[in-house]
Amino acid sequence: MLVREHYLHSAALVGEQLRYIAEYQGRWLALLAWSAAAYHLKDREAWLGWTPAQRPHRLLYPAQ
């Protein structure tokens, strides 16, 4: 179902991951998936203001 409905038609996740199914009265309402952050994304790090020393520590957390 995830492959069929996802806009990229892919369910491939890399690294550590979480997958959840939200259901109500036995019916699936949503599929949720999170995967580990990419190790290097120059634009993300510039926007967040991360230094090279901060990046390895902060990638461990899902949101900061």
Helices and strands as residue ranges (DSSP letters): H 2-5, E 17-24, E 27-35, H 42-48, H 55-58
